[in-house]
Amino acid sequence: MEQWKMSILVGVALIVLAIIFAILRKAISIWIILIIILAIVDIALGLYRKNR
């Protein structure tokens, strides 16, 4: 699998896991927000690599 596709898949998986964890805890902590931000950065880098 190409690296940009893997980067996007990992980012999406991180966002899904963070949302599931937030629902299970019934609270959003700073760690969940950081994970979502890192996932968005990972997806953005994957899209940047795709277009390069």
C-alpha positions in Angstrom: 0.0 0.0 0.0 1.2 3.4 -0.8 2.5 5.6 2.0 -0.1 8.4 1.5 -3.0 5.9 1.6 -1.6 4.4 4.8 -1.3 7.8 6.4 -4.9 8.7 5.6 -6.2 5.4 6.9 -4.2 5.8 10.2 -5.6 9.3 10.6 -9.2 8.1 10.1 -8.7 5.2 12.4 -7.3 7.5 15.1 -10.3 9.8 14.8 -12.8 6.9 15.0 -11.0 5.4 18.1 -10.9 8.8 19.8 -14.6 9.3 19.3 -15.4 5.9 20.5 -13.3 6.4 23.6 -14.9 9.8 24.3 -18.4 8.2 24.0 -17.4 5.4 26.4 -16.0 7.8 29.0 -18.8 10.3 28.4 -16.3 13.1 28.5 -13.7 14.8 26.2 -10.3 15.2 27.7 -7.3 17.1 26.4 -5.7 13.8 25.3 -8.7 13.0 23.0 -8.5 16.5 21.5 -4.7 16.0 20.9 -5.3 12.6 19.3 -7.9 14.1 16.9 -5.5 17.0 16.1 -2.7 14.6 15.3 -5.0 12.5 13.2 -6.1 15.6 11.2 -2.4 16.5 10.7 -1.7 12.9 9.5 -4.5 13.0 7.0 -3.3 16.4 5.7 0.2 15.1 5.3 -1.2 12.1 3.4 -3.1 14.3 1.0 -0.1 16.5 0.6 2.1 13.5 -0.4 -0.6 12.3 -2.8 -0.7 15.6 -4.7 3.1 15.9 -4.8 
